[in-house]
Amino acid sequence: MAMDLGTVDHLLTTTRSVRKRLDFSKPVDPAVIEKCLEIAFQSPTGSNQQGWGCVVVTDAAKRKTIADHYRTAFKLYLENPPQPPTYGEDDIRFGQLPRVVDSASYLAEHMHEAPLYLIFTIQGRVEEGGVLMQASIYGSVLPAAWSFMLAARARGLGSAWTTLHLMYEKEIATLLGLPDDVTQTVLIPVAHFTGTDFKPAKRIPSTEITHWNTWGARR
């Protein structure tokens, strides 16, 4: 089947982590979420184990508890941020940082208002293995989370990729009744979005970060 590459490329290049444009006033149809998840779990999975899963959180009390943990984690993150790369003023990322922090701060303050969250999970614990096992475990579920975001965007839903809740993974696992041998990965708040469309983000040109055969070699 021939694909409309213009539509596909537009979806791939304009699906953003939506924060300030999430519309918390509209309910989200659970059937749409289920359809997006059906699509998402067609993504690749290591050794075809399909150990992935997803917890959809609609309960208001549980959403508030998770949002409270997230907000606390975000404040800790702001107080003790990881050492960032040194950006020169001519670096494309330099001018974007204040806007990103402002947007992330908004989400931390309003996350409890999102009508639902999705927490993608995977069978197994990443702490128990080295780089190979970690890459295999995460690589078996994170493509599904991204596919969900794409499917949701195509249906008029905005979402944001977040992971700070993992500072309180044990508390959230208890709240949601997760088994000890299940790893939480990305937390995605979902809502309809305001406006009609999104634009491609400013990124470092791919030619500057692509290496051919040897690190540092360009095509």
C-alpha positions as CSV (number, residue, x, y, z in Angstrom):
1,M,0.0,0.0,0.0
2,A,1.4,3.4,-1.0
3,M,1.8,5.8,1.9
4,D,1.2,9.5,1.9
5,L,4.8,10.4,2.9
6,G,3.9,14.0,3.5
7,T,1.4,13.0,6.1
8,V,3.7,10.4,7.7
9,D,6.7,12.8,7.8
10,H,4.5,15.6,9.2
11,L,3.3,13.3,12.0
12,L,6.8,12.2,12.8
13,T,8.4,15.6,12.8
14,T,5.7,17.5,14.7
15,T,4.6,15.1,17.5
16,R,5.8,17.0,20.5
17,S,5.9,16.5,24.3
18,V,2.8,18.7,24.9
19,R,2.6,20.5,28.2
20,K,1.1,24.0,28.1
21,R,-1.3,23.2,25.3
22,L,-2.9,20.2,27.0
23,D,-6.7,20.9,27.3
24,F,-7.6,19.6,30.8
25,S,-11.3,20.5,30.4
26,K,-12.2,17.8,27.9
27,P,-12.6,14.1,28.8
28,V,-10.7,11.5,26.8
29,D,-12.6,8.5,25.3
30,P,-11.2,5.3,26.8
31,A,-11.9,3.5,23.5
32,V,-9.5,5.9,21.7
33,I,-6.8,5.0,24.3
34,E,-7.4,1.3,23.8
35,K,-7.1,1.7,20.0
36,C,-3.9,3.6,20.4
37,L,-2.5,0.9,22.7
38,E,-3.5,-1.8,20.2
39,I,-1.4,0.0,17.6
40,A,1.4,0.7,20.1
41,F,1.9,-2.9,20.9
42,Q,2.7,-3.7,17.3
43,S,6.1,-2.2,17.9
44,P,9.3,-4.3,18.1
45,T,10.0,-6.3,21.2
46,G,13.2,-8.2,22.1
47,S,13.2,-11.9,21.3
48,N,9.4,-11.5,20.8
49,Q,8.9,-11.8,24.6
50,Q,6.2,-9.2,24.7
51,G,6.9,-8.6,28.4
52,W,5.5,-5.0,28.1
53,G,2.4,-3.6,29.7
54,C,0.7,-0.4,30.4
55,V,-1.3,1.0,33.4
56,V,-3.9,3.5,32.5
57,V,-4.6,5.7,35.5
58,T,-8.0,7.5,35.5
59,D,-8.8,7.5,39.2
60,A,-8.6,11.1,40.4
61,A,-7.1,10.2,43.8
62,K,-4.4,8.1,42.3
63,R,-3.6,10.7,39.7
64,K,-3.2,13.3,42.4
65,T,-0.9,11.1,44.4
66,I,1.3,10.4,41.4
67,A,1.2,14.1,40.4
68,D,2.3,15.0,44.0
69,H,5.3,12.7,43.7
70,Y,6.1,14.1,40.3
71,R,5.9,17.6,41.5
72,T,8.3,16.9,44.4
73,A,10.7,15.1,42.1
74,F,10.6,18.0,39.7
75,K,11.5,20.5,42.5
76,L,14.4,18.2,43.5
77,Y,15.5,18.1,39.9
78,L,15.5,21.9,39.6
79,E,17.5,22.2,42.8
80,N,20.1,19.5,41.8
81,P,20.0,19.3,38.0
82,P,22.3,16.8,36.3
83,Q,25.4,18.5,34.9
84,P,24.4,19.6,31.4
85,P,26.7,19.8,28.4
86,T,28.3,23.2,28.0
87,Y,26.2,25.1,25.5
88,G,27.7,28.1,23.7
89,E,25.4,30.9,22.9
90,D,25.5,29.9,19.3
91,D,24.3,26.4,20.1
92,I,20.7,25.8,19.1
93,R,19.9,24.4,22.5
94,F,21.1,27.4,24.4
95,G,18.1,29.6,23.6
96,Q,15.6,26.8,24.0
97,L,16.5,26.0,27.6
98,P,14.4,28.7,29.4
99,R,11.3,27.9,27.4
100,V,11.7,24.1,28.1
101,V,12.1,24.7,31.8
102,D,9.1,27.0,31.9
103,S,7.0,24.4,30.0
104,A,8.1,21.6,32.3
105,S,7.3,23.7,35.4
106,Y,3.8,24.3,34.1
107,L,3.3,20.6,33.6
108,A,4.6,19.8,37.1
109,E,2.1,22.2,38.6
110,H,-0.9,21.1,36.5
111,M,-0.3,17.4,35.9
112,H,-3.0,16.3,38.3
113,E,-5.5,18.0,36.0
114,A,-4.8,15.7,33.1
115,P,-7.8,13.3,32.6
116,L,-5.5,10.2,32.5
117,Y,-1.9,8.9,32.7
118,L,-0.3,6.0,31.0
119,I,2.7,4.3,32.7
120,F,4.4,1.8,30.4
121,T,6.0,-1.2,32.1
122,I,8.2,-4.1,31.2
123,Q,8.7,-7.5,32.8
124,G,12.1,-7.7,34.6
125,R,14.3,-5.4,36.6
126,V,17.0,-3.4,34.8
127,E,19.2,-3.2,37.9
128,E,19.9,-6.9,37.6
129,G,21.8,-6.7,34.3
130,G,24.5,-4.8,32.5
131,V,24.3,-2.6,29.5
132,L,23.2,-5.4,27.2
133,M,20.2,-6.4,29.4
134,Q,19.3,-2.8,30.1
135,A,19.2,-2.0,26.4
136,S,17.2,-5.1,25.6
137,I,14.6,-4.4,28.4
138,Y,14.1,-0.7,27.6
139,G,14.3,-1.4,23.9
140,S,11.4,-3.8,24.3
141,V,8.9,-1.2,25.6
142,L,9.9,2.3,24.8
143,P,9.2,2.0,21.1
144,A,5.6,1.1,22.1
145,A,5.4,4.2,24.2
146,W,6.5,6.4,21.3
147,S,4.1,4.6,18.9
148,F,1.3,5.4,21.4
149,M,2.2,9.1,21.3
150,L,2.1,9.1,17.5
151,A,-1.2,7.2,17.4
152,A,-2.7,9.6,20.0
153,R,-1.5,12.7,18.1
154,A,-3.1,11.4,14.9
155,R,-6.4,11.3,16.9
156,G,-6.2,14.7,18.3
157,L,-4.6,13.9,21.7
158,G,-1.6,15.5,23.2
159,S,0.9,13.8,25.4
160,A,4.2,14.4,27.2
161,W,7.1,12.0,27.8
162,T,8.1,12.1,31.4
163,T,10.2,10.0,33.7
164,L,10.8,12.0,37.0
165,H,8.1,9.9,38.7
166,L,10.7,7.1,38.9
167,M,12.3,8.9,41.9
168,Y,9.2,7.4,43.6
169,E,8.9,4.2,41.7
170,K,8.4,2.1,44.8
171,E,5.7,4.3,46.2
172,I,3.8,4.4,42.8
173,A,4.2,0.6,42.4
174,T,2.5,0.2,45.7
175,L,-0.2,2.6,44.8
176,L,-1.0,0.8,41.6
177,G,-0.4,-2.8,42.8
178,L,2.6,-3.5,40.5
179,P,4.5,-6.7,41.1
180,D,8.1,-6.4,42.3
181,D,9.5,-7.9,39.1
182,V,8.0,-5.2,36.9
183,T,9.9,-2.1,35.9
184,Q,8.1,1.2,35.3
185,T,9.4,3.3,32.4
186,V,7.8,6.4,30.9
187,L,4.8,8.2,32.4
188,I,2.6,9.9,29.8
189,P,-0.1,12.4,30.8
190,V,-2.7,12.6,28.0
191,A,-5.4,15.1,27.1
192,H,-6.8,16.8,24.0
193,F,-4.6,19.7,22.9
194,T,-5.5,23.3,22.0
195,G,-4.8,24.8,18.6
196,T,-4.7,23.0,15.4
197,D,-1.2,21.7,14.8
198,F,2.4,21.7,15.8
199,K,5.6,22.7,14.1
200,P,8.9,20.8,13.8
201,A,11.3,21.6,16.6
202,K,14.6,23.3,16.2
203,R,17.2,20.5,16.3
204,I,20.9,20.0,15.7
205,P,21.2,19.1,12.0
206,S,21.3,15.3,11.6
207,T,24.4,15.6,9.5
208,E,26.3,17.0,12.5
209,I,25.6,14.1,14.7
210,T,25.7,11.2,12.2
211,H,28.9,9.3,11.8
212,W,29.7,7.0,8.9
213,N,31.7,3.8,9.7
214,T,34.0,5.7,12.1
215,W,33.2,8.2,14.8
216,G,33.6,11.7,13.5
217,A,33.5,10.6,9.8
218,R,31.0,12.4,7.7
219,R,29.4,11.3,4.5
